[in-house]
Amino acid sequence: MADFFKKSYRFALMTSLYITLLLTLVLGVFLYFRLEIDYIALSTFAISCFCISFFVIQYRAERFIYRRVKAIYDEVELLDVDDIEGTPVTTNMDTLKKQVEKFAKLRKSEIETLTIREAYRKEFLGNVSHELKTPLFTVQGYILTLLDGAMNNKEILEKYLSRASKGVERLIYIIKDLDMITKLETGDLHLNYVNFDIVELIQSVFDLFEMKAAKKNILLAFDMKYTHPIMVHADKERIQQVVSNLIVNSIKYGKEDGTTEVSIEDLIRNKLIVRVTDNGEGIAQRHIPRLFERFYRVDKSGSRKEGGSGLGLAIVKHIIEAHHERIYVESDYHVGSEFSFTLEKVKKFPIVNVGTKTA
């Protein structure tokens, strides 16, 4: 902590002035009634009294108050407070009060932030535990059953090994997703930028999940018939992963006989926006701010009707942000949801469509 003090002389000046006026007045009255008033002597006394009082009071203030104020700043320094360290120490009580109030507000804000983060951390660890323990216990259960003698039955052996293998695959799936998010966050995952047709990519994702959508009789479609390629500049493999996760999500939480619709629109001169809209369950507004957190679940019941690692939307967000683009979500509960993200457009390929909806 800096030893420099921004000294305040106001207290000593005002106190000395009061003492001088009082003593001079008393001496003047005394001289008036007892002796003849000597104005030169009275003035000399007043000046001498003021100077002596000022220096004595200032010295005592520095010895008594300043040491205690510096002790406060030194205590603050122990907390490694960058916004106070290096500033001059003051004994002006109003200034000191404001600085202490500012310090208290900053600490309160930091404590509240840390409390929220601690709650998120505990919830995240609980969700990780929930996601990992189910396949782990499943694999352990099947292996222990086999070790207890069931392995002698060939039919049971094959069936249990197959189920244990699926449990291991799910563990690997979750770990790979976590590893990808970590690499995206730290910038270790290299993005391979190329020019590609986003319409063709979305259509390939439709083809990939057509059977999955058919089980719930959900129609996967474009909003319009795009007759020309729409070229974008991005990592094709990662953007395919983004579109796949959003399409799978819309199928999971879409209603029977519903629709998942994708539209591509010009946003600004060199940007376009891809919208994935469904008419499924929708999301309550209180969940939207935390929707892209790892393992965050809208359904708190503890059991999921649909599978997945619980990392799909977190991966989507990190891939889009790694491209320095934006992702948005709008949802009405029991009405449907719309996820949209921006991409860099290759300028010489404008969006051209005809006004007919695909079947």
Beta strands, then each sheet from edge to edge (+ up, - down):
strand 1: 5-6
strand 2: 89-90
strand 3: 193-197
strand 4: 219-222
strand 5: 225-226
strand 6: 231-235
strand 7: 259-268
strand 8: 271-278
strand 9: 327-332
strand 10: 336-345
strand 11: 353-354
sheet 1: 1+ 2+
sheet 2: 3+ 6- 10+ 8- 7+ 4+
sheet 3: 3+ 6- 10+ 9-
sheet 4: 5+ 11-
end
